[in-house]
């Protein structure tokens, strides 16, 4: 796999978050802990949903898919970063870089689309409760997830093919801890006008479009909740979507903060540091947000831990 126009580029250098040698052990320990917490937390959500028949509903089906996407999302960047710190080698081959960029874009877009699907699910549950089971049938739920996967895969493939057409100069340094799409496009020696147009159009369509859909869903949800006569009914209705609203706010606020900070400082290094919020911190916090604010998930996790505690003495005996 080679860059376009016959340019022979074998590898890039990922500069990471800091080049200070004394900070490398700290960064390694910090990101290793965050990675393990993210994987374990999201795996527990998936196991809790799959092992409890009471959670076999559309909302938790979408939530388990979101947890799987978060595990894949963080796994595209952090293991390579940890390996580079451990081996004191910042190099990444052109093929590895393009592969990492493909999967990063895929799972980032998938996260956004799944958050939008969950917003639609909450909209139907609160605004059309009597028709919820009819509308959110297993076929539609499966189709929504399938469309999310296919859309994110095709968009990521398009962006990767666009980058393949670019020519790169020698001695390329990426001021980031992973091969980020925008950084790749800006590093190109050839004309990147078309790639920039496609990238920003995609951000507008697959970032802004779902966000507008989420805002519309919650505007209808708020109107429906306000129409509920009892305070207890309002609280119960709001509690079903509070966790999702928290996750959406965290994801979009951190993503927007990254682009605003990079635009304001014009520093790629500060942009890389800020991007940690949505690439690492958000996937790590998602399981905590859903489990702490959701009684069903907390109950399922307790039963899951209880079953594991019971099986351990039996296996020892």
Helices and strands as residue ranges (DSSP letters): G 4-6, E 11-14, H 21-51, G 53-55, H 58-75, H 78-87, E 91-93, H 94-127, G 129-131, H 132-135, H 138-164, E 173-174, H 181-187, H 193-203, I 204-208, H 209-226, H 231-265, H 268-276, I 277-281, H 282-292, H 295-316
